[in-house]
């Protein structure tokens, strides 16, 4: 039987709205978790992320949106790879004769689901790199989206990258000692999510956005402070009444341990 991370729960404190846990299986802060920790995500929360990092909550179940993103990531990477100079020479401002190439990421099975083993607190997996003359020069971040308006700028183009994605990609760029990010975004219509394998990238539905990475020093320090307080302290931030937090809490409460739990002093 697979290990149930909820066995690490020491107490669910209804008065303080927090969960106390043993700290022997802590995970690392990945790029997708930075925005929730900072309270800047519409999809997650500090409480939810804490439960994930403590191993108490395994993460959301796959859905058609997650599945489509996973299926289409290699499709989009190949699309860029076969026309990398045509798509990136002008946005990157590279000189004639510079050879651009897409570098595939190390497969997750070969890297233990982490491309940053030298980092103690931060980790995660990049979607690839863009090389100039055989040398890594840019982080590649691939996204699928059903909401063009989130990406649309004031001129009607697609250059507005949501902050949560900027934080994710900027973390990986900073950990990789790179200064710029190439976002490759595929826009899907609602029916495409039911048949993602039939979706084909074209100039009409796929866009390149080049951004300078954010200075992550302050954001990363906030995450480290949060990690030291909550994760190493063995308790979560307060849960809220949001649907997300309440769903996680319901999952935690459904676990029925066979022994009495210690109370936090």
PyMOL commands that set and color helices and strands:
alter all, ss='L'
color gray80, all
select helices_A, chain A and resi 5-8+31-37+46-53+64-81+84-92+108-111+148-150+163-175+190-193+196-198+217-231+243-253
alter helices_A, ss='H'
color red, helices_A
select strands_A, chain A and resi 9-13+18-21+100-103+129-132+135-145+180-187+206-212
alter strands_A, ss='S'
color yellow, strands_A
deselect
rebuild
show_as cartoon
